[in-house]
Amino acid sequence: MHIAYPDIGICGLSCRLCPMYNTEAESRCSGCKSSTRMAVGCPFITCAVKRKGIEFCWECEESGTCEKWKNHREAGKERDSFKCYQTLEEDISYISRHGVSEFQKIQERREVLLREMLNDFNEGRSKSYYCIAATVLELDELEEALSRAREESGGLDVRARSKTLHRILDEIASRRGYHLRLRK
């Protein structure tokens, strides 16, 4: 079957904002529907892609009654794994209203901002934090945070730049009630 969106998970997660997608190590994941992940599988790959030949859970005629997908979405409202699930329901809703290609455009912009954070402000311990911020914050909030961090951290070493960006992101998160840590 042809996979049109390899970096958008079968369940609606954005692979582009995952820490495993944003690594240079051998463990790098190329997306939920990459050949490596398809070989390993997950319950959604097995059901949707392998059994039913569809790319996304919401394309399934049983999506409204599927307990597995419902439980996954419910769990994502309260906790995360190694990846942030906080916006999963909003993302699925956005996709249903605007389509996958529009969602992908937004994720591509989020990925550009995430890469800026990782390249310019990561002291080696902030990748997951920046991935969560790129997932949870609005695009204009991310742009504002990066702009302020660049202004406030000119000439500083990467550790100080990281602290500056963390402080700014934490301020935005506090005002808006966002969680910038994985919820276990």
Order of alpha helices (4+ residues) and beta strands (2+ residues): alpha-alpha-alpha-alpha-alpha-alpha-alpha
